[in-house]
Amino acid sequence: MKKIKKKFRLNVFVSYAKGININNFQIPIHSILKNLAWLYRLDYSIDADTRLFDDEIRNNPLYSSTDLIYFRSIDDSEIDLKGFQKIINDVFSYANPFISGVEVFYQMQKVLKEYPFPNSYIRPLNYPYLEVFENGKGNIMIPEIELMQLDLTEKKKTDC
């Protein structure tokens, strides 16, 4: 893939309607967004059930919770802003019956300054590795679920 010329940021919101079981949607949606970050080499940070909108959510009869997912391109990123916005629109279109009761949309670029990219974030490396940054210090890690899958694969090989 071709590397991008201009770096970008994109904040994605996931709002859950009142009355739905968030657990049925939150993990799969976060997984899709993490995989997109991995695929296109984007930094990301997930603020699940963000407290940034507590007043708006408490007073809104439609929504019970909102997640905020921050994305940021780096030198190695393989998609531009418009391409990534199109993917978010296509994957989470309203015609998708999988996400009824959940709204996924991205924030307008002109208000990004109000929601800066966090100091703690994740940079996907070659699968299954992640570089996890906490206040500027990075550590290379493997997600626990990936380790468990690797463990199961090794056990199957030794059982034969």
VMD Tcl script that builds the backbone (N, CA, C; Angstrom):
set m [mol new atoms 480]
animate dup $m
set s [atomselect $m all]
$s set {name element resname resid chain x y z} {
  {N N MET 1 A 0.829 -1.182 0.000}
  {CA C MET 1 A 0.000 0.000 0.000}
  {C C MET 1 A 0.876 1.248 0.000}
  {N N LYS 2 A 0.316 2.302 -0.479}
  {CA C LYS 2 A 1.015 3.577 -0.553}
  {C C LYS 2 A 0.931 4.308 0.780}
  {N N LYS 3 A 2.050 4.855 1.214}
  {CA C LYS 3 A 2.089 5.618 2.468}
  {C C LYS 3 A 1.401 6.961 2.257}
  {N N ILE 4 A 0.808 7.493 3.318}
  {CA C ILE 4 A 0.107 8.774 3.224}
  {C C ILE 4 A 1.098 9.933 3.292}
  {N N LYS 5 A 0.701 11.056 2.744}
  {CA C LYS 5 A 1.561 12.238 2.741}
  {C C LYS 5 A 1.233 13.173 3.900}
  {N N LYS 6 A -0.026 13.289 4.261}
  {CA C LYS 6 A -0.445 14.225 5.298}
  {C C LYS 6 A -1.009 13.449 6.496}
  {N N LYS 7 A -0.436 13.673 7.681}
  {CA C LYS 7 A -0.915 13.005 8.882}
  {C C LYS 7 A -2.283 13.562 9.271}
  {N N PHE 8 A -3.053 12.739 9.977}
  {CA C PHE 8 A -4.396 13.156 10.387}
  {C C PHE 8 A -4.760 12.562 11.732}
  {N N ARG 9 A -5.837 13.106 12.304}
  {CA C ARG 9 A -6.487 12.552 13.487}
  {C C ARG 9 A -7.958 12.368 13.171}
  {N N LEU 10 A -8.556 11.383 13.812}
  {CA C LEU 10 A -9.994 11.174 13.667}
  {C C LEU 10 A -10.514 10.582 14.969}
  {N N ASN 11 A -11.546 11.206 15.514}
  {CA C ASN 11 A -12.206 10.688 16.713}
  {C C ASN 11 A -13.518 10.042 16.283}
  {N N VAL 12 A -13.734 8.830 16.764}
  {CA C VAL 12 A -14.944 8.082 16.439}
  {C C VAL 12 A -15.756 7.901 17.714}
  {N N PHE 13 A -17.038 8.191 17.621}
  {CA C PHE 13 A -17.954 8.023 18.743}
  {C C PHE 13 A -18.842 6.817 18.503}
  {N N VAL 14 A -19.104 6.078 19.565}
  {CA C VAL 14 A -20.045 4.959 19.521}
  {C C VAL 14 A -21.059 5.226 20.622}
  {N N SER 15 A -22.301 5.491 20.239}
  {CA C SER 15 A -23.364 5.778 21.206}
  {C C SER 15 A -24.332 4.605 21.249}
  {N N TYR 16 A -24.669 4.196 22.459}
  {CA C TYR 16 A -25.545 3.044 22.678}
  {C C TYR 16 A -26.904 3.529 23.167}
  {N N ALA 17 A -27.946 3.052 22.519}
  {CA C ALA 17 A -29.307 3.445 22.886}
  {C C ALA 17 A -29.680 2.854 24.238}
  {N N LYS 18 A -30.553 3.558 24.940}
  {CA C LYS 18 A -31.075 3.031 26.202}
  {C C LYS 18 A -31.875 1.773 25.901}
  {N N GLY 19 A -31.779 0.819 26.792}
  {CA C GLY 19 A -32.566 -0.398 26.636}
  {C C GLY 19 A -31.863 -1.520 25.890}
  {N N ILE 20 A -30.684 -1.269 25.306}
  {CA C ILE 20 A -29.974 -2.371 24.659}
  {C C ILE 20 A -28.872 -2.858 25.591}
  {N N ASN 21 A -28.463 -4.089 25.404}
  {CA C ASN 21 A -27.376 -4.644 26.189}
  {C C ASN 21 A -26.056 -4.244 25.520}
  {N N ILE 22 A -25.360 -3.291 26.120}
  {CA C ILE 22 A -24.108 -2.775 25.555}
  {C C ILE 22 A -23.100 -3.894 25.346}
  {N N ASN 23 A -23.101 -4.894 26.220}
  {CA C ASN 23 A -22.136 -5.989 26.132}
  {C C ASN 23 A -22.239 -6.765 24.816}
  {N N ASN 24 A -23.407 -6.742 24.197}
  {CA C ASN 24 A -23.569 -7.429 22.906}
  {C C ASN 24 A -22.884 -6.686 21.768}
  {N N PHE 25 A -22.610 -5.406 21.948}
  {CA C PHE 25 A -22.096 -4.581 20.859}
  {C C PHE 25 A -20.697 -4.024 21.099}
  {N N GLN 26 A -20.390 -3.665 22.329}
  {CA C GLN 26 A -19.158 -2.929 22.607}
  {C C GLN 26 A -17.905 -3.710 22.213}
  {N N ILE 27 A -17.781 -4.944 22.621}
  {CA C ILE 27 A -16.576 -5.724 22.315}
  {C C ILE 27 A -16.419 -5.939 20.815}
  {N N PRO 28 A -17.471 -6.352 20.085}
  {CA C PRO 28 A -17.286 -6.520 18.638}
  {C C PRO 28 A -16.956 -5.215 17.907}
  {N N ILE 29 A -17.588 -4.108 18.297}
  {CA C ILE 29 A -17.306 -2.830 17.622}
  {C C ILE 29 A -15.886 -2.384 17.918}
  {N N HIS 30 A -15.459 -2.484 19.172}
  {CA C HIS 30 A -14.080 -2.130 19.508}
  {C C HIS 30 A -13.095 -3.018 18.752}
  {N N SER 31 A -13.424 -4.281 18.624}
  {CA C SER 31 A -12.552 -5.204 17.902}
  {C C SER 31 A -12.412 -4.803 16.428}
  {N N ILE 32 A -13.511 -4.433 15.812}
  {CA C ILE 32 A -13.472 -3.986 14.409}
  {C C ILE 32 A -12.594 -2.748 14.289}
  {N N LEU 33 A -12.781 -1.777 15.181}
  {CA C LEU 33 A -12.009 -0.544 15.118}
  {C C LEU 33 A -10.523 -0.789 15.387}
  {N N LYS 34 A -10.204 -1.683 16.334}
  {CA C LYS 34 A -8.800 -2.031 16.595}
  {C C LYS 34 A -8.178 -2.702 15.380}
  {N N ASN 35 A -8.936 -3.582 14.745}
  {CA C ASN 35 A -8.419 -4.269 13.556}
  {C C ASN 35 A -8.188 -3.290 12.404}
  {N N LEU 36 A -9.053 -2.302 12.268}
  {CA C LEU 36 A -8.830 -1.272 11.242}
  {C C LEU 36 A -7.553 -0.487 11.546}
  {N N ALA 37 A -7.335 -0.160 12.819}
  {CA C ALA 37 A -6.103 0.543 13.207}
  {C C ALA 37 A -4.885 -0.321 12.883}
  {N N TRP 38 A -4.989 -1.608 13.148}
  {CA C TRP 38 A -3.887 -2.524 12.869}
  {C C TRP 38 A -3.637 -2.611 11.361}
  {N N LEU 39 A -4.704 -2.779 10.625}
  {CA C LEU 39 A -4.605 -2.938 9.174}
  {C C LEU 39 A -3.973 -1.718 8.503}
  {N N TYR 40 A -4.352 -0.534 8.951}
  {CA C TYR 40 A -3.881 0.688 8.303}
  {C C TYR 40 A -2.771 1.400 9.086}
  {N N ARG 41 A -2.270 0.749 10.127}
  {CA C ARG 41 A -1.148 1.261 10.922}
  {C C ARG 41 A -1.443 2.638 11.525}
  {N N LEU 42 A -2.494 2.677 12.314}
  {CA C LEU 42 A -2.903 3.910 12.987}
  {C C LEU 42 A -2.743 3.744 14.492}
  {N N ASP 43 A -2.278 4.781 15.181}
  {CA C ASP 43 A -2.311 4.796 16.641}
  {C C ASP 43 A -3.772 4.909 17.061}
  {N N TYR 44 A -4.111 4.308 18.204}
  {CA C TYR 44 A -5.477 4.444 18.702}
  {C C TYR 44 A -5.519 4.397 20.218}
  {N N SER 45 A -6.576 4.956 20.751}
  {CA C SER 45 A -6.842 4.918 22.181}
  {C C SER 45 A -8.352 4.830 22.347}
  {N N ILE 46 A -8.786 3.950 23.236}
  {CA C ILE 46 A -10.219 3.754 23.442}
  {C C ILE 46 A -10.609 4.248 24.834}
  {N N ASP 47 A -11.544 5.177 24.858}
  {CA C ASP 47 A -12.118 5.684 26.100}
  {C C ASP 47 A -13.535 5.112 26.183}
  {N N ALA 48 A -13.622 3.876 26.691}
  {CA C ALA 48 A -14.918 3.201 26.781}
  {C C ALA 48 A -15.768 3.873 27.851}
  {N N ASP 49 A -17.026 4.035 27.544}
  {CA C ASP 49 A -17.981 4.669 28.457}
  {C C ASP 49 A -17.409 5.994 28.970}
  {N N THR 50 A -17.033 6.827 28.013}
  {CA C THR 50 A -16.377 8.091 28.337}
  {C C THR 50 A -17.228 8.955 29.258}
  {N N ARG 51 A -16.564 9.658 30.126}
  {CA C ARG 51 A -17.238 10.570 31.054}
  {C C ARG 51 A -17.278 11.991 30.503}
  {N N LEU 52 A -16.763 12.197 29.297}
  {CA C LEU 52 A -16.741 13.536 28.704}
  {C C LEU 52 A -18.142 14.086 28.456}
  {N N PHE 53 A -19.098 13.202 28.293}
  {CA C PHE 53 A -20.450 13.627 27.916}
  {C C PHE 53 A -21.484 13.260 28.966}
  {N N ASP 54 A -21.087 13.127 30.206}
  {CA C ASP 54 A -22.014 12.695 31.248}
  {C C ASP 54 A -23.288 13.528 31.303}
  {N N ASP 55 A -23.163 14.852 31.266}
  {CA C ASP 55 A -24.352 15.705 31.347}
  {C C ASP 55 A -25.275 15.487 30.160}
  {N N GLU 56 A -24.699 15.426 28.959}
  {CA C GLU 56 A -25.513 15.243 27.755}
  {C C GLU 56 A -26.213 13.880 27.751}
  {N N ILE 57 A -25.483 12.835 28.196}
  {CA C ILE 57 A -26.055 11.487 28.186}
  {C C ILE 57 A -27.138 11.354 29.251}
  {N N ARG 58 A -26.868 11.873 30.436}
  {CA C ARG 58 A -27.862 11.789 31.509}
  {C C ARG 58 A -29.161 12.480 31.120}
  {N N ASN 59 A -29.061 13.579 30.371}
  {CA C ASN 59 A -30.248 14.340 29.981}
  {C C ASN 59 A -30.843 13.891 28.646}
  {N N ASN 60 A -30.218 12.943 27.987}
  {CA C ASN 60 A -30.697 12.486 26.685}
  {C C ASN 60 A -31.530 11.218 26.877}
  {N N PRO 61 A -32.781 11.240 26.466}
  {CA C PRO 61 A -33.634 10.061 26.660}
  {C C PRO 61 A -33.297 8.905 25.710}
  {N N LEU 62 A -32.450 9.149 24.714}
  {CA C LEU 62 A -32.164 8.119 23.720}
  {C C LEU 62 A -30.945 7.263 24.032}
  {N N TYR 63 A -29.904 7.849 24.609}
  {CA C TYR 63 A -28.636 7.135 24.768}
  {C C TYR 63 A -28.281 6.877 26.216}
  {N N SER 64 A -27.639 5.731 26.455}
  {CA C SER 64 A -27.232 5.379 27.813}
  {C C SER 64 A -25.729 5.524 28.015}
  {N N SER 65 A -24.953 5.423 26.940}
  {CA C SER 65 A -23.502 5.449 27.084}
  {C C SER 65 A -22.854 5.818 25.753}
  {N N THR 66 A -21.632 6.365 25.823}
  {CA C THR 66 A -20.875 6.703 24.623}
  {C C THR 66 A -19.415 6.325 24.821}
  {N N ASP 67 A -18.824 5.727 23.793}
  {CA C ASP 67 A -17.389 5.443 23.755}
  {C C ASP 67 A -16.750 6.449 22.816}
  {N N LEU 68 A -15.511 6.829 23.122}
  {CA C LEU 68 A -14.752 7.712 22.254}
  {C C LEU 68 A -13.467 6.991 21.883}
  {N N ILE 69 A -13.258 6.791 20.584}
  {CA C ILE 69 A -12.063 6.119 20.096}
  {C C ILE 69 A -11.267 7.129 19.285}
  {N N TYR 70 A -10.032 7.353 19.720}
  {CA C TYR 70 A -9.135 8.303 19.068}
  {C C TYR 70 A -8.256 7.541 18.077}
  {N N PHE 71 A -8.089 8.076 16.889}
  {CA C PHE 71 A -7.170 7.523 15.893}
  {C C PHE 71 A -6.211 8.616 15.459}
  {N N ARG 72 A -4.986 8.199 15.127}
  {CA C ARG 72 A -3.989 9.146 14.646}
  {C C ARG 72 A -3.076 8.411 13.668}
  {N N SER 73 A -2.806 9.049 12.532}
  {CA C SER 73 A -1.884 8.449 11.571}
  {C C SER 73 A -0.447 8.731 12.002}
  {N N ILE 74 A 0.459 7.911 11.515}
  {CA C ILE 74 A 1.886 8.076 11.761}
  {C C ILE 74 A 2.595 7.968 10.412}
  {N N ASP 75 A 3.913 8.037 10.417}
  {CA C ASP 75 A 4.664 7.967 9.156}
  {C C ASP 75 A 4.385 6.695 8.360}
  {N N ASP 76 A 4.122 5.586 9.048}
  {CA C ASP 76 A 3.907 4.300 8.372}
  {C C ASP 76 A 2.446 4.023 8.023}
  {N N SER 77 A 1.538 4.926 8.348}
  {CA C SER 77 A 0.112 4.694 8.080}
  {C C SER 77 A -0.135 4.502 6.591}
  {N N GLU 78 A -1.158 3.712 6.305}
  {CA C GLU 78 A -1.422 3.319 4.921}
  {C C GLU 78 A -2.798 3.729 4.429}
  {N N ILE 79 A -3.370 4.759 5.026}
  {CA C ILE 79 A -4.667 5.257 4.573}
  {C C ILE 79 A -4.726 6.753 4.892}
  {N N ASP 80 A -5.422 7.497 4.036}
  {CA C ASP 80 A -5.576 8.926 4.309}
  {C C ASP 80 A -6.889 9.165 5.049}
  {N N LEU 81 A -7.114 10.397 5.457}
  {CA C LEU 81 A -8.295 10.742 6.250}
  {C C LEU 81 A -9.587 10.397 5.529}
  {N N LYS 82 A -9.723 10.818 4.288}
  {CA C LYS 82 A -10.975 10.564 3.560}
  {C C LYS 82 A -11.234 9.068 3.392}
  {N N GLY 83 A -10.184 8.316 3.128}
  {CA C GLY 83 A -10.336 6.866 2.989}
  {C C GLY 83 A -10.788 6.219 4.278}
  {N N PHE 84 A -10.220 6.669 5.402}
  {CA C PHE 84 A -10.597 6.099 6.695}
  {C C PHE 84 A -12.025 6.494 7.068}
  {N N GLN 85 A -12.404 7.740 6.791}
  {CA C GLN 85 A -13.782 8.167 7.042}
  {C C GLN 85 A -14.764 7.330 6.221}
  {N N LYS 86 A -14.417 7.044 4.984}
  {CA C LYS 86 A -15.286 6.235 4.121}
  {C C LYS 86 A -15.453 4.825 4.684}
  {N N ILE 87 A -14.363 4.255 5.179}
  {CA C ILE 87 A -14.448 2.916 5.759}
  {C C ILE 87 A -15.361 2.923 6.981}
  {N N ILE 88 A -15.212 3.913 7.852}
  {CA C ILE 88 A -16.085 4.004 9.035}
  {C C ILE 88 A -17.545 4.096 8.588}
  {N N ASN 89 A -17.823 4.938 7.599}
  {CA C ASN 89 A -19.197 5.068 7.088}
  {C C ASN 89 A -19.705 3.761 6.501}
  {N N ASP 90 A -18.878 3.093 5.721}
  {CA C ASP 90 A -19.310 1.858 5.058}
  {C C ASP 90 A -19.528 0.712 6.045}
  {N N VAL 91 A -18.616 0.541 6.981}
  {CA C VAL 91 A -18.707 -0.570 7.924}
  {C C VAL 91 A -19.877 -0.378 8.887}
  {N N PHE 92 A -20.078 0.867 9.317}
  {CA C PHE 92 A -21.102 1.127 10.328}
  {C C PHE 92 A -22.295 1.891 9.752}
  {N N SER 93 A -22.678 1.558 8.537}
  {CA C SER 93 A -23.825 2.232 7.925}
  {C C SER 93 A -25.102 1.852 8.660}
  {N N TYR 94 A -26.084 2.719 8.553}
  {CA C TYR 94 A -27.351 2.472 9.238}
  {C C TYR 94 A -28.116 1.297 8.645}
  {N N ALA 95 A -27.749 0.874 7.459}
  {CA C ALA 95 A -28.408 -0.265 6.844}
  {C C ALA 95 A -27.940 -1.585 7.455}
  {N N ASN 96 A -26.913 -1.539 8.282}
  {CA C ASN 96 A -26.353 -2.731 8.891}
  {C C ASN 96 A -27.217 -3.164 10.077}
  {N N PRO 97 A -27.935 -4.290 9.966}
  {CA C PRO 97 A -28.824 -4.710 11.053}
  {C C PRO 97 A -28.065 -5.131 12.309}
  {N N PHE 98 A -26.777 -5.442 12.176}
  {CA C PHE 98 A -25.953 -5.852 13.314}
  {C C PHE 98 A -25.901 -4.767 14.382}
  {N N ILE 99 A -25.963 -3.515 13.963}
  {CA C ILE 99 A -25.749 -2.435 14.921}
  {C C ILE 99 A -27.016 -1.620 15.224}
  {N N SER 100 A -28.191 -2.234 15.117}
  {CA C SER 100 A -29.389 -1.476 15.465}
  {C C SER 100 A -29.347 -1.136 16.948}
  {N N GLY 101 A -29.599 0.126 17.260}
  {CA C GLY 101 A -29.512 0.596 18.632}
  {C C GLY 101 A -28.148 1.159 18.979}
  {N N VAL 102 A -27.238 1.141 17.999}
  {CA C VAL 102 A -25.899 1.678 18.196}
  {C C VAL 102 A -25.614 2.639 17.051}
  {N N GLU 103 A -25.061 3.789 17.394}
  {CA C GLU 103 A -24.715 4.779 16.381}
  {C C GLU 103 A -23.203 4.980 16.399}
  {N N VAL 104 A -22.557 4.827 15.238}
  {CA C VAL 104 A -21.115 5.002 15.114}
  {C C VAL 104 A -20.880 6.123 14.108}
  {N N PHE 105 A -20.137 7.146 14.534}
  {CA C PHE 105 A -19.880 8.272 13.642}
  {C C PHE 105 A -18.563 8.921 14.039}
  {N N TYR 106 A -18.005 9.704 13.150}
  {CA C TYR 106 A -16.750 10.393 13.468}
  {C C TYR 106 A -16.998 11.875 13.685}
  {N N GLN 107 A -16.104 12.465 14.454}
  {CA C GLN 107 A -16.215 13.867 14.839}
  {C C GLN 107 A -15.736 14.776 13.711}
  {N N MET 108 A -16.355 15.941 13.614}
  {CA C MET 108 A -15.916 16.931 12.623}
  {C C MET 108 A -14.503 17.388 12.963}
  {N N GLN 109 A -13.695 17.607 11.930}
  {CA C GLN 109 A -12.296 17.972 12.106}
  {C C GLN 109 A -12.113 19.292 12.857}
  {N N LYS 110 A -13.026 20.224 12.675}
  {CA C LYS 110 A -12.834 21.550 13.271}
  {C C LYS 110 A -12.956 21.559 14.792}
  {N N VAL 111 A -13.495 20.514 15.412}
  {CA C VAL 111 A -13.618 20.485 16.865}
  {C C VAL 111 A -12.639 19.500 17.528}
  {N N LEU 112 A -11.700 18.971 16.762}
  {CA C LEU 112 A -10.732 18.026 17.323}
  {C C LEU 112 A -9.893 18.632 18.449}
  {N N LYS 113 A -9.662 19.921 18.406}
  {CA C LYS 113 A -8.843 20.575 19.433}
  {C C LYS 113 A -9.449 20.408 20.821}
  {N N GLU 114 A -10.753 20.275 20.893}
  {CA C GLU 114 A -11.423 20.107 22.180}
  {C C GLU 114 A -11.206 18.713 22.768}
  {N N TYR 115 A -10.806 17.757 21.934}
  {CA C TYR 115 A -10.614 16.376 22.349}
  {C C TYR 115 A -9.242 15.903 21.863}
  {N N PRO 116 A -8.167 16.331 22.535}
  {CA C PRO 116 A -6.820 15.993 22.068}
  {C C PRO 116 A -6.522 14.501 22.189}
  {N N PHE 117 A -5.590 14.047 21.365}
  {CA C PHE 117 A -5.162 12.649 21.415}
  {C C PHE 117 A -4.522 12.397 22.781}
  {N N PRO 118 A -4.881 11.313 23.453}
  {CA C PRO 118 A -4.388 11.051 24.816}
  {C C PRO 118 A -2.880 10.752 24.869}
  {N N ASN 119 A -2.302 10.894 26.049}
  {CA C ASN 119 A -0.896 10.550 26.264}
  {C C ASN 119 A -0.679 9.045 26.365}
  {N N SER 120 A -1.722 8.317 26.703}
  {CA C SER 120 A -1.660 6.861 26.769}
  {C C SER 120 A -2.434 6.312 25.580}
  {N N TYR 121 A -1.741 5.507 24.762}
  {CA C TYR 121 A -2.359 4.996 23.542}
  {C C TYR 121 A -1.654 3.727 23.097}
  {N N ILE 122 A -2.168 3.129 22.029}
  {CA C ILE 122 A -1.627 1.879 21.504}
  {C C ILE 122 A -1.216 2.077 20.052}
  {N N ARG 123 A -0.050 1.544 19.713}
  {CA C ARG 123 A 0.426 1.542 18.332}
  {C C ARG 123 A 0.543 0.078 17.903}
  {N N PRO 124 A -0.304 -0.357 16.975}
  {CA C PRO 124 A -0.207 -1.739 16.500}
  {C C PRO 124 A 1.106 -1.958 15.743}
  {N N LEU 125 A 1.774 -3.065 16.044}
  {CA C LEU 125 A 2.983 -3.462 15.333}
  {C C LEU 125 A 2.638 -4.689 14.497}
  {N N ASN 126 A 3.614 -5.456 14.080}
  {CA C ASN 126 A 3.326 -6.689 13.357}
  {C C ASN 126 A 2.562 -7.634 14.277}
  {N N TYR 127 A 1.527 -8.245 13.736}
  {CA C TYR 127 A 0.657 -9.133 14.508}
  {C C TYR 127 A 1.486 -10.181 15.230}
  {N N PRO 128 A 1.235 -10.474 16.471}
  {CA C PRO 128 A 0.222 -9.990 17.407}
  {C C PRO 128 A 0.736 -8.911 18.357}
  {N N TYR 129 A 1.820 -8.250 18.027}
  {CA C TYR 129 A 2.456 -7.311 18.948}
  {C C TYR 129 A 1.805 -5.928 18.915}
  {N N LEU 130 A 1.817 -5.293 20.088}
  {CA C LEU 130 A 1.346 -3.918 20.255}
  {C C LEU 130 A 2.413 -3.149 21.010}
  {N N GLU 131 A 2.540 -1.876 20.707}
  {CA C GLU 131 A 3.375 -1.006 21.513}
  {C C GLU 131 A 2.407 -0.135 22.315}
  {N N VAL 132 A 2.423 -0.317 23.611}
  {CA C VAL 132 A 1.497 0.376 24.494}
  {C C VAL 132 A 2.250 1.531 25.155}
  {N N PHE 133 A 1.772 2.744 24.935}
  {CA C PHE 133 A 2.393 3.949 25.478}
  {C C PHE 133 A 1.604 4.435 26.681}
  {N N GLU 134 A 2.300 4.617 27.776}
  {CA C GLU 134 A 1.727 5.193 28.991}
  {C C GLU 134 A 2.558 6.412 29.334}
  {N N ASN 135 A 2.000 7.604 29.173}
  {CA C ASN 135 A 2.692 8.856 29.479}
  {C C ASN 135 A 4.059 8.954 28.804}
  {N N GLY 136 A 4.099 8.609 27.536}
  {CA C GLY 136 A 5.310 8.771 26.738}
  {C C GLY 136 A 6.264 7.589 26.736}
  {N N LYS 137 A 6.080 6.609 27.620}
  {CA C LYS 137 A 6.950 5.442 27.665}
  {C C LYS 137 A 6.238 4.266 27.009}
  {N N GLY 138 A 6.935 3.623 26.056}
  {CA C GLY 138 A 6.331 2.519 25.333}
  {C C GLY 138 A 6.841 1.165 25.792}
  {N N ASN 139 A 5.946 0.188 25.803}
  {CA C ASN 139 A 6.274 -1.208 26.087}
  {C C ASN 139 A 5.653 -2.070 25.007}
  {N N ILE 140 A 6.400 -3.060 24.552}
  {CA C ILE 140 A 5.871 -3.983 23.545}
  {C C ILE 140 A 5.164 -5.114 24.274}
  {N N MET 141 A 3.932 -5.391 23.833}
  {CA C MET 141 A 3.096 -6.394 24.497}
  {C C MET 141 A 2.359 -7.235 23.469}
  {N N ILE 142 A 1.826 -8.344 23.961}
  {CA C ILE 142 A 0.928 -9.185 23.178}
  {C C ILE 142 A -0.379 -9.241 23.956}
  {N N PRO 143 A -1.522 -8.959 23.304}
  {CA C PRO 143 A -2.806 -9.024 24.029}
  {C C PRO 143 A -3.030 -10.411 24.636}
  {N N GLU 144 A -3.633 -10.426 25.808}
  {CA C GLU 144 A -3.843 -11.675 26.536}
  {C C GLU 144 A -4.617 -12.702 25.701}
  {N N ILE 145 A -5.626 -12.247 24.982}
  {CA C ILE 145 A -6.416 -13.182 24.172}
  {C C ILE 145 A -5.559 -13.840 23.088}
  {N N GLU 146 A -4.607 -13.092 22.532}
  {CA C GLU 146 A -3.702 -13.647 21.522}
  {C C GLU 146 A -2.775 -14.685 22.153}
  {N N LEU 147 A -2.294 -14.418 23.361}
  {CA C LEU 147 A -1.440 -15.375 24.064}
  {C C LEU 147 A -2.188 -16.672 24.338}
  {N N MET 148 A -3.462 -16.541 24.744}
  {CA C MET 148 A -4.265 -17.736 25.017}
  {C C MET 148 A -4.446 -18.550 23.746}
  {N N GLN 149 A -4.671 -17.884 22.613}
  {CA C GLN 149 A -4.833 -18.602 21.346}
  {C C GLN 149 A -3.530 -19.278 20.939}
  {N N LEU 150 A -2.398 -18.600 21.135}
  {CA C LEU 150 A -1.099 -19.210 20.841}
  {C C LEU 150 A -0.868 -20.413 21.738}
  {N N ASP 151 A -1.263 -20.318 22.998}
  {CA C ASP 151 A -1.133 -21.408 23.951}
  {C C ASP 151 A -1.953 -22.611 23.506}
  {N N LEU 152 A -3.194 -22.380 23.073}
  {CA C LEU 152 A -4.054 -23.470 22.604}
  {C C LEU 152 A -3.479 -24.137 21.374}
  {N N THR 153 A -2.904 -23.357 20.461}
  {CA C THR 153 A -2.303 -23.901 19.248}
  {C C THR 153 A -1.118 -24.792 19.616}
  {N N GLU 154 A -0.296 -24.359 20.542}
  {CA C GLU 154 A 0.862 -25.146 20.969}
  {C C GLU 154 A 0.417 -26.449 21.637}
  {N N LYS 155 A -0.653 -26.397 22.456}
  {CA C LYS 155 A -1.156 -27.604 23.122}
  {C C LYS 155 A -1.665 -28.606 22.091}
  {N N LYS 156 A -2.349 -28.134 21.046}
  {CA C LYS 156 A -2.849 -29.032 19.999}
  {C C LYS 156 A -1.702 -29.710 19.287}
  {N N LYS 157 A -0.620 -28.970 19.039}
  {CA C LYS 157 A 0.554 -29.548 18.354}
  {C C LYS 157 A 1.213 -30.623 19.199}
  {N N THR 158 A 1.286 -30.437 20.502}
  {CA C THR 158 A 1.938 -31.416 21.369}
  {C C THR 158 A 1.059 -32.619 21.659}
  {N N ASP 159 A -0.256 -32.464 21.516}
  {CA C ASP 159 A -1.190 -33.559 21.764}
  {C C ASP 159 A -1.183 -34.575 20.627}
  {N N CYS 160 A -0.727 -34.205 19.461}
  {CA C CYS 160 A -0.753 -35.100 18.299}
  {C C CYS 160 A 0.285 -36.171 18.386}
}
mol reanalyze $m
mol bondsrecalc $m
mol representation Tube
mol addrep $m
